[in-house]
């Protein structure tokens, strides 16, 4: 464990995971390269080119690679652990490609599909409605026959299944997600636990690892680029005021006025769970 704790390992994701012990991670968040062939761009977003990695595979090869990576993450995650996998719907020469095509072939149980509303489209041509969303798959490693796991605390469950925040801006990495995204994922499933081990097998700019540190957890990252590893380590070591504010803003959203149990105990619901007249005055749910 000490050999991977709070370290970013240089290497190919699948190769490093295959050398990692089983049942060590509590949770993870990542966004892999999307196999965009380094040429698929739009009017608003240029083509994505990574440092030290060619995002060019046949689609069959790409999907098999992602199944293999997901299965290694499953093996290395503890029973009852969670993994959040960010991807998107793609089109290639008119063919519709959905992440479910390979996620359902992995060992994971899919607990939920979350829509990330990025509020920006990469391509504004008229071939289809502007695609402003990506997907986040909440994956779960079942404990026996329990395919659902524990219930979220009320101050996390109030989040809807549509998450609205913009991508991170002005990053040296070509495809960063915002700090709020991994913070919401990790905090929601681990709540106030500390010293858990969080994995991001495609570190990039280090956003997941930074979130883990700020939440009081240990981390492990993998990346094939020494430049990205250096960038991530510096970001984690010297937390910027911008990152501190983004983190604090996200944590502040995880609050409720009264839990369902509190409202029930105070007679705000009858036995048939119908709302009483007090409900509208004392409780409103924030849509985030």
C-alpha positions in Angstrom: 0.0 0.0 0.0 2.8 2.5 0.9 4.3 2.0 -2.6 1.2 3.6 -4.2 -0.3 5.8 -1.5 -0.1 9.5 -2.3 1.9 8.9 -5.4 1.4 9.4 -9.1 2.8 6.4 -11.1 4.3 7.0 -14.5 3.2 4.4 -17.0 0.5 2.9 -19.1 -2.8 2.7 -17.2 -3.5 -1.0 -17.9 0.0 -2.1 -17.2 0.2 -0.3 -13.9 -3.2 -1.5 -12.7 -2.2 -5.1 -13.5 0.7 -4.8 -11.1 -1.5 -3.2 -8.4 -2.7 -5.4 -5.4 -6.4 -6.4 -5.2 -9.0 -4.7 -3.0 -7.0 -1.5 -2.1 -9.1 1.4 -3.4 -12.2 2.8 -1.7 -13.4 5.0 -4.5 -12.2 6.5 -7.8 -13.0 9.1 -10.5 -11.7 9.4 -14.0 -12.2 10.5 -17.5 -10.3 8.5 -20.1 -9.3 9.6 -23.5 -12.3 9.4 -25.8 -10.7 7.9 -28.9 -11.3 11.1 -30.8 -8.6 10.2 -33.3 -6.8 13.6 -32.7 -8.7 15.1 -35.6 -12.3 15.3 -34.4 -12.9 18.9 -33.4 -15.6 21.5 -33.6 -16.1 25.2 -34.3 -15.7 26.1 -30.6 -13.3 23.4 -29.4 -10.1 22.4 -31.1 -9.1 18.8 -31.5 -7.8 17.1 -28.4 -4.2 16.1 -28.4 -2.6 14.6 -25.3 1.1 14.7 -24.3 2.8 11.3 -24.8 -0.4 9.5 -25.8 -2.0 9.0 -29.2 -5.8 8.9 -28.9 -6.1 6.9 -32.0 -7.4 3.3 -32.0 -9.9 1.2 -33.9 -13.2 1.4 -32.0 -13.1 -2.3 -31.2 -9.6 -2.0 -29.8 -10.6 1.1 -27.8 -13.7 -0.5 -26.3 -11.8 -3.7 -25.3 -9.1 -1.6 -23.7 -11.6 0.3 -21.6 -13.3 -3.0 -20.6 -9.9 -4.3 -19.5 -9.2 -1.1 -17.5 -12.6 -1.1 -15.9 -12.1 -4.8 -14.9 -8.7 -4.1 -13.3 -10.2 -1.2 -11.4 -13.0 -3.5 -10.2 -10.4 -6.0 -9.0 -8.3 -3.4 -7.2 -11.4 -1.7 -5.6 -12.6 -2.9 -2.2 -15.9 -4.8 -2.0 -18.6 -2.1 -1.5 -16.4 0.5 -3.3 -17.4 3.0 -5.9 -16.0 4.3 -9.2 -17.2 7.3 -11.2 -16.5 7.0 -15.0 -16.9 10.1 -17.1 -17.5 9.6 -20.8 -19.7 10.8 -23.6 -21.9 9.7 -26.6 -19.9 9.9 -29.8 -20.6 9.6 -33.5 -18.1 8.2 -36.1 -19.1 8.6 -39.7 -22.7 8.7 -38.7 -22.6 5.7 -36.3 -23.9 6.4 -32.8 -21.5 5.1 -30.1 -22.7 4.9 -26.5 -20.5 4.2 -23.5 -22.9 1.6 -22.3 -21.7 -0.6 -25.2 -18.6 -1.5 -23.2 -19.4 -0.5 -19.6 -22.1 -3.3 -19.5 -19.5 -5.8 -20.5 -17.3 -5.0 -17.5 -17.7 -6.6 -14.0 -19.2 -3.5 -12.4 -22.7 -3.0 -11.3 -24.1 0.3 -12.7 -25.7 2.2 -9.9 -26.7 5.3 -11.8 -26.2 7.3 -15.0 -25.6 11.0 -14.3 -25.9 13.7 -16.9 -23.1 16.3 -16.8 -24.6 19.5 -18.4 -21.4 21.3 -19.5 -23.4 24.3 -20.9 -21.1 24.4 -23.9 -21.0 22.5 -27.3 -17.9 21.5 -29.1 -19.5 21.7 -32.5 -22.2 24.1 -33.5 -23.0 22.7 -36.9 -26.5 21.6 -37.7 -26.1 17.9 -38.2 -27.8 17.3 -34.8 -28.9 19.3 -31.7 -25.9 20.8 -30.0 -24.4 18.3 -27.6 -23.7 20.0 -24.4 -23.8 17.0 -22.1 -21.5 14.2 -21.1 -22.2 11.2 -18.9 -20.9 10.1 -15.5 -21.4 6.4 -14.6 -21.6 5.6 -10.9 -20.2 2.1 -10.7 -20.4 -0.1 -7.7 -18.6 -3.3 -6.6 -21.4 -5.3 -4.9 -21.1 -6.8 -1.5 -22.6 -10.2 -2.0 -26.1 -10.0 -3.5 -26.5 -6.3 -2.6 -26.3 -4.6 -5.9 -27.3 -1.2 -4.5 -25.0 -0.5 -1.6 -25.7 1.9 1.2 -28.2 4.8 1.0 -26.7 8.3 0.5 -27.0 10.7 3.4 -29.8 13.2 2.7 -27.4 16.2 2.2 -25.9 14.3 -0.7 -29.0 12.7 -2.1 -30.6 16.1 -2.7 -28.4 16.5 -5.7 -30.3 15.7 -8.9 -29.1 13.3 -11.6 -28.2 16.3 -13.8 -25.1 18.1 -12.7 -24.6 21.6 -14.1 -21.1 23.1 -14.1 -18.7 24.3 -16.9 -15.5 22.5 -17.8 -12.3 23.8 -16.2 -10.9 26.7 -18.1 -7.3 27.7 -19.0 -5.7 24.4 -18.1 -2.5 23.0 -19.8 -4.4 19.7 -20.1 -6.7 19.5 -23.2 -9.7 17.9 -21.5 -10.0 18.8 -17.8 -13.1 18.4 -15.7 -13.9 20.9 -12.9 -12.9 20.3 -9.3 -16.6 20.2 -8.3 -17.1 17.0 -10.3 -14.8 14.6 -8.4 -15.5 16.5 -5.1 -19.2 15.8 -5.5 -18.6 12.1 -6.4 -16.2 11.4 -3.6 -17.9 13.4 -0.8 -21.3 12.0 -1.6 -20.3 8.3 -1.3 -17.7 8.6 1.5 -19.3 11.5 3.4 -17.1 12.5 6.4 -14.8 9.4 6.3 -11.1 10.2 6.2 -8.0 8.4 5.0 -9.6 6.4 2.3 -7.6 5.6 -0.9 -8.9 7.3 -4.1 -7.7 6.2 -7.6 -7.6 8.2 -10.8 -6.0 6.0 -13.6 -5.8 8.9 -16.0 -4.5 11.7 -13.9 -4.2 14.6 -16.4 -4.1 17.9 -14.5 -4.6 16.1 -11.1 -8.2 17.3 -10.4 -9.4 14.0 -8.8 -6.2 13.7 -6.6 -6.5 17.3 -5.5 -10.1 16.8 -4.5 -9.1 13.6 -2.6 -6.5 15.5 -0.6 -8.8 18.4 0.2 -11.4 15.9 1.5 -8.8 14.3 3.8 -8.1 11.2 1.8 -5.0 9.5 0.3 -4.7 9.1 -3.4 -3.1 7.1 -6.2 -2.8 8.3 -9.8 -1.5 7.0 -13.0 -0.4 8.9 -16.1 1.8 8.2 -19.1 3.0 11.8 -19.3 5.7 13.1 -17.0 4.6 16.6 -17.9 1.1 16.0 -16.6 2.5 14.3 -13.5 4.6 17.3 -12.8 1.6 19.6 -13.3 -0.6 17.5 -11.0 2.0 17.3 -8.2 2.6 21.0 -8.3 -1.2 21.7 -8.2 -1.6 19.3 -5.2 1.4 20.7 -3.3 0.4 24.4 -3.8 -3.4 24.6 -3.7 -4.5 27.8 -5.5 -7.1 30.2 -4.1 -9.3 29.4 -7.2 -9.2 25.7 -6.3 -10.0 26.4 -2.7 -13.0 28.5 -3.6 -14.3 25.9 -6.1 -14.0 23.2 -3.4 -15.7 25.3 -0.7 -18.5 26.2 -3.1 -19.2 22.6 -3.9 -19.1 21.4 -0.2 -21.5 24.2 0.7 -24.2 22.7 -1.6 -24.4 19.5 0.4 -26.9 20.8 3.0 -30.5 20.2 3.8 -32.8 22.1 6.2 -34.6 19.0 7.5 -34.2 15.4 6.6 -37.1 13.2 5.7 -36.9 11.6 9.1 -37.0 15.0 10.8 -40.0 16.1 8.8 -41.9 12.8 9.5 -41.2 13.0 13.2 -42.6 16.6 13.3 -45.8 15.5 11.6 -45.1 17.1 8.3 -46.2 13.9 6.5 -49.1 11.7 7.2 -48.9 7.9 6.9 -49.5 8.0 3.2 -46.6 10.4 2.8 -48.9 13.2 1.6 -47.5 16.7 2.2 -49.0 18.8 5.0 -49.6 22.5 4.7 -46.4 23.2 6.6 -44.3 21.6 4.0 -44.1 24.4 1.5 -43.2 26.9 4.1 -40.4 24.9 5.8 -38.7 22.9 3.1 -37.6 23.7 -0.4 -35.3 21.5 -2.5 -32.4 23.2 -4.3 -31.8 22.0 -7.9 -28.1 21.8 -8.5 
